[in-house]
Amino acid sequence: MPESLRLADARRIAIAAQLRPKASRYKTVLDRLGCIQLDTISAVRRAHELTLLARDLDVEESARSLDRRRAPVAFEYWAHAMSLLPVSAWPYLARRRRSWRDRYADDSLAVAEAEVKALLADRGAITVSDFPSGAMHRDRGTGNIGDSWNFRTDHKHAVERLLWFGEVACTHRIGFKRVYQLAENAIPAEHFWDADDEACLRYMVTTALRNLGVGTSKDIADYFRLKIADTERVLRELEIEQVAVEGWKGRTWIDPQLRRTRLTGAERAVAVSMFDQLVWLRERMERLWGHGWKIEIYVPEPLRTFGYYCLPIFVGDDLPGRVALRRNNGDLVVEAAQWDDARADREHLHAAVQRAASWVNAEVRWKAEVRGTTEDPV
């Protein structure tokens, strides 16, 4: 019969797997997490920067680390979503690259792909600014067309397809623009090889379990967007131990390397992005901490129940509240705040907000009163 775990123990394990192992180097954090989700919204800072800062990386060190043009340590690819991955993971994304090649086996972009490859051969590294027609057809439609797939030029489509196929890689950006290189030139030689499908699955499943500590089959599969059936098969083949967590349903697994000890410094308060792996899967967040909060950046302002950019605040092993923050003219504005005083002192809320302000060198300005948790809108 599976071992039983209290919910409080599952919380400690989840936090220990994610926030407790401190490191001062970007590479160390990235290698442990396996991937860091990218997002372009910068209401506070961009999502991948917030993931690093929440794990105690220095602000300047984070900025420098993300612009590694020589001896790159990361590349961009689809993991949980579009993410930064350590270059050591390149072989284990081969299954996904093969899947993309099988899915898009047509030659509809053959001419554009050949022209992109010719540009790369000639210049070594390119951005979309190097394409004759740029990234977007600006003469099609009016208004803010953003990054709409329908407006992309053939060259933009082609270079993105080559990225998915693994013929092209991006290891750094100039501003918001990806810098594309031929993969064999961008990825260090010792990592430029392809693992077989089973090795790829084992890498993703074990990386996910290590970073969750304890998780359901769906939790583990969601980390790299795998099929649950594939995930469970690998877990069984690896003879991973199952456990029963208080209040949880379904198969639940525990990291075999886990040390179940209470860690010191548990009262540290930190705000995390909703793009952080701690809260990727909202149903897991609700199972662990009782909150199913969602981010409302895509919700029209009159329909928002909390605020534009929600950041949950962890205090030790618990999740007593959240804030909605946004930079504005040198201030970090608190647009909304929600806190459960029974779960943590309110000083932790203020400490987490002040810490976030230090990440953007801003002064805190409270625009909203702190509300309690009698109503817990999502």
C-alpha positions in Angstrom: 0.0 0.0 0.0 1.4 3.5 -0.9 2.9 5.5 1.9 0.7 8.3 3.1 1.8 12.0 3.2 0.1 14.9 5.0 -0.8 17.8 2.8 1.6 19.9 4.9 4.4 17.5 4.0 3.5 17.7 0.3 3.7 21.6 0.6 7.1 21.4 2.2 8.4 19.0 -0.5 7.1 21.2 -3.3 8.7 24.3 -2.0 12.0 22.5 -1.2 12.1 21.2 -4.7 11.7 24.7 -6.2 12.7 27.6 -4.0 15.0 26.3 -1.2 18.2 25.2 -3.1 19.8 28.6 -3.4 22.3 29.3 -6.1 24.2 32.4 -7.2 24.6 31.3 -10.8 22.1 31.4 -13.6 23.5 28.1 -15.1 23.0 26.3 -11.8 19.3 27.4 -11.5 18.6 26.7 -15.1 20.2 23.2 -15.0 18.1 22.3 -11.9 14.8 23.6 -13.2 15.3 22.1 -16.7 13.4 25.0 -18.3 12.3 28.6 -17.6 9.2 29.8 -19.3 9.5 32.9 -21.5 6.9 35.7 -21.8 7.2 39.1 -23.3 4.9 41.0 -20.8 7.0 43.2 -18.5 4.4 44.7 -16.1 7.1 44.1 -13.4 9.9 42.3 -15.2 9.7 39.7 -17.9 8.6 36.3 -16.6 11.9 34.4 -17.0 13.7 37.2 -15.1 11.1 36.9 -12.3 11.7 33.2 -12.1 15.5 33.8 -11.6 14.9 36.6 -9.1 12.5 34.6 -7.0 15.4 32.1 -6.6 17.7 34.7 -5.2 19.8 35.5 -8.3 21.1 39.1 -8.2 19.3 41.5 -10.5 22.5 42.4 -12.5 23.6 38.8 -12.6 20.3 37.8 -14.0 20.5 40.5 -16.7 24.1 39.5 -17.7 23.3 35.8 -17.7 20.5 36.2 -20.2 22.8 37.8 -22.8 25.4 35.0 -23.2 26.6 35.5 -26.8 29.8 33.5 -26.2 29.8 30.1 -24.6 26.0 30.0 -24.4 24.3 28.1 -21.6 20.7 28.2 -22.9 18.6 27.9 -26.0 15.0 28.7 -26.7 12.6 25.9 -27.5 9.1 24.6 -26.6 9.1 22.9 -23.2 6.1 23.6 -20.9 5.6 26.6 -23.2 8.3 28.6 -25.1 11.2 28.4 -22.7 14.9 28.8 -22.0 16.5 25.3 -21.7 20.1 24.4 -20.7 22.2 23.5 -23.7 22.8 20.2 -22.0 19.1 19.4 -22.7 19.5 19.7 -26.5 19.9 16.0 -27.1 16.7 15.3 -25.1 14.5 17.5 -27.2 15.2 15.4 -30.2 11.9 13.5 -29.8 10.0 16.8 -30.0 12.1 18.0 -33.0 11.3 14.7 -34.8 7.6 15.3 -34.0 7.7 18.7 -35.6 9.5 17.4 -38.7 6.8 14.7 -39.1 4.0 17.2 -38.6 5.3 19.7 -41.1 6.8 17.4 -43.8 5.5 19.5 -46.7 7.7 21.7 -48.8 5.5 24.8 -48.9 8.3 26.9 -47.5 11.2 25.4 -49.4 12.1 28.6 -51.2 12.0 30.7 -48.1 13.9 28.1 -46.0 16.6 28.0 -48.7 16.9 31.8 -48.6 17.1 31.8 -44.8 19.9 29.2 -44.8 21.7 31.2 -47.5 21.5 34.3 -45.2 22.8 32.3 -42.3 25.7 30.8 -44.3 26.6 34.3 -45.4 26.3 36.2 -42.1 26.5 33.6 -39.4 23.8 35.1 -37.3 20.6 37.0 -38.3 17.5 38.5 -36.8 14.2 39.1 -38.6 15.5 42.6 -39.6 17.8 40.8 -42.1 14.9 39.4 -44.0 14.1 41.4 -47.2 10.4 41.7 -46.1 11.0 41.6 -42.4 8.9 39.5 -40.0 5.4 40.9 -40.8 3.4 42.1 -43.8 2.7 45.5 -42.4 0.5 46.5 -45.3 -2.1 43.8 -44.5 -4.7 45.3 -42.2 -4.5 48.1 -39.8 -4.0 48.6 -36.1 -1.8 46.6 -33.8 -1.3 43.3 -35.5 1.2 42.1 -32.8 2.8 38.7 -33.6 -0.2 37.4 -35.5 0.7 34.2 -37.4 -1.5 35.4 -40.3 0.7 38.5 -40.9 4.1 36.7 -40.8 6.2 36.7 -43.9 7.4 33.5 -45.5 10.9 34.1 -44.2 9.5 34.4 -40.6 7.5 31.3 -41.0 10.5 29.5 -42.5 13.0 30.4 -39.8 10.5 29.5 -37.0 9.9 26.1 -38.7 13.7 25.6 -38.9 13.9 26.4 -35.2 11.3 23.7 -34.4 13.1 21.2 -36.6 16.4 21.9 -34.9 18.3 23.1 -37.9 18.4 26.6 -36.5 18.8 27.6 -32.8 18.4 30.8 -30.7 20.8 31.1 -27.8 20.4 34.9 -27.1 18.4 37.9 -28.2 19.0 41.5 -29.2 16.2 43.3 -27.3 13.1 41.3 -28.1 14.5 39.9 -31.4 15.8 36.4 -31.5 19.2 35.9 -32.9 19.2 32.9 -35.2 22.2 30.7 -36.0 22.6 27.3 -37.6 22.2 24.9 -34.8 25.6 23.2 -35.3 27.3 26.6 -34.8 25.1 27.7 -31.8 25.0 24.5 -29.7 28.3 23.4 -28.1 29.6 20.3 -29.9 29.4 18.0 -26.8 25.7 18.6 -26.6 24.9 18.6 -30.4 23.5 15.1 -30.7 20.1 13.4 -30.7 18.9 11.0 -28.0 16.4 8.3 -28.8 12.7 8.7 -27.9 12.9 6.7 -24.7 15.9 8.6 -23.4 14.1 11.8 -24.2 11.0 10.8 -22.3 13.1 9.6 -19.3 14.9 12.9 -19.2 11.7 14.9 -19.2 9.9 12.8 -16.7 12.8 12.6 -14.2 13.4 16.4 -14.6 9.8 17.1 -13.9 9.6 14.9 -10.9 12.8 16.3 -9.4 11.3 19.8 -9.6 7.9 18.9 -8.3 9.2 16.7 -5.5 5.8 15.0 -5.3 3.1 15.1 -8.0 0.3 13.4 -9.7 0.7 11.8 -13.1 -0.9 15.0 -14.6 1.4 17.3 -12.7 4.5 15.5 -14.0 3.2 15.2 -17.6 2.3 18.9 -17.6 5.9 20.1 -16.8 7.0 19.3 -20.4 3.5 18.9 -21.9 3.8 15.1 -22.2 1.0 12.6 -22.6 -0.1 11.1 -19.3 0.1 7.6 -20.7 3.7 8.1 -21.7 4.5 9.7 -18.4 3.0 6.9 -16.3 4.7 4.2 -18.4 8.1 5.8 -17.8 7.5 6.2 -14.1 6.6 2.5 -13.8 9.6 1.4 -15.8 11.8 3.5 -13.5 10.1 1.9 -10.5 9.2 5.3 -9.0 7.5 5.0 -5.6 3.8 6.0 -5.4 2.4 7.8 -2.4 -1.0 8.9 -1.1 -1.3 12.6 -0.4 -4.0 13.8 2.0 -7.0 14.9 -0.1 -5.4 14.1 -3.5 -7.0 11.7 -6.0 -5.2 9.7 -8.7 -1.7 8.2 -9.0 0.9 10.3 -7.1 4.6 9.8 -7.3 7.6 11.0 -5.2 11.1 11.9 -6.2 13.4 9.0 -5.1 16.2 11.5 -4.3 14.1 13.5 -2.0 15.3 14.3 1.5 12.2 14.8 3.7 13.7 17.3 6.2 12.3 20.6 7.4 14.5 23.3 6.0 15.6 26.5 7.7 14.7 29.9 6.6 11.1 28.9 5.9 9.6 32.3 6.7 11.2 34.1 3.6 8.4 35.8 1.6 8.7 36.0 -2.1 6.4 36.9 -5.0 6.5 34.7 -8.0 5.2 35.1 -11.6 2.2 33.1 -12.7 4.5 31.8 -15.3 6.7 30.2 -12.6 6.7 26.4 -12.5 5.5 26.5 -8.9 2.1 27.6 -10.1 2.0 26.4 -13.8 -0.7 23.9 -13.2 -3.5 25.8 -11.5 -5.2 22.7 -10.2 -2.0 21.6 -8.5 -1.8 25.0 -6.9 -5.3 24.6 -5.7 -4.6 21.1 -4.4 -1.5 22.2 -2.5 -2.6 25.7 -1.2 -6.3 26.0 -1.8 -6.1 28.8 -4.4 -7.0 28.4 -8.1 -6.0 31.9 -9.1 -5.6 32.9 -12.7 -3.8 35.7 -14.4 -6.1 38.2 -16.0 -3.8 39.9 -18.6 -6.0 38.8 -21.4 -9.3 39.8 -19.6 -10.8 43.2 -20.5 -10.3 45.6 -17.6 -14.0 45.9 -16.6 -14.2 42.1 -16.3 -11.1 41.6 -14.1 -11.8 40.2 -10.6 -8.4 41.1 -9.2 -5.8 42.9 -11.4 -3.8 42.8 -14.5 -0.6 41.1 -13.4 -1.1 38.7 -10.4 1.8 37.5 -8.4 1.2 34.8 -5.7 3.3 35.4 -2.5 4.8 32.4 -0.8 5.8 32.6 2.8 7.8 29.5 3.7 5.7 26.6 2.7 2.4 28.4 2.5 0.6 30.7 0.0 -1.3 33.3 2.1 -1.9 35.9 -0.6 -1.2 37.6 -3.8 -0.7 41.1 -5.3 -1.2 42.7 -8.7 1.8 44.9 -9.5 2.7 47.2 -12.4 5.6 49.6 -13.0 4.6 53.2 -13.7 6.9 56.2 -14.0 9.5 55.0 -11.4 6.9 53.5 -9.1 5.8 49.9 -8.5 2.1 50.3 -8.1 0.1 47.8 -6.0 -3.1 47.7 -8.0 -4.7 44.9 -5.8 -3.7 42.9 -2.8 -5.3 39.9 -1.1 -4.0 38.4 2.2 -5.1 35.8 4.7 -3.8 37.1 8.1 -4.5 33.7 9.7 -1.8 32.1 7.5 0.9 34.7 7.8 1.6 38.1 9.3 0.9 41.0 6.9 4.5 42.2 7.3 5.4 39.3 4.9 3.1 40.9 2.2 4.9 44.2 2.5 8.3 42.5 2.5 7.6 40.6 -0.7 6.3 43.8 -2.4 9.4 45.7 -1.3 11.6 43.0 -2.5 9.9 43.1 -5.9 10.4 46.9 -6.0 14.1 46.3 -5.5 14.1 44.1 -8.7 13.0 47.1 -10.7 14.7 49.9 -8.7 11.3 51.5 -8.0 9.4 53.0 -5.1 6.3 51.2 -3.9 3.0 53.0 -4.3 -0.1 51.4 -2.8 -3.2 52.1 -4.9 -5.4 49.5 -3.3 -6.4 48.4 0.2 -5.5 44.9 1.2 -8.6 42.7 1.1 -9.2 39.4 3.0 -10.0 36.0 1.7 -13.7 35.7 2.5 -14.3 35.8 -1.2 -11.6 34.1 -3.3 -12.3 35.0 -6.9 -10.2 33.4 -9.6 
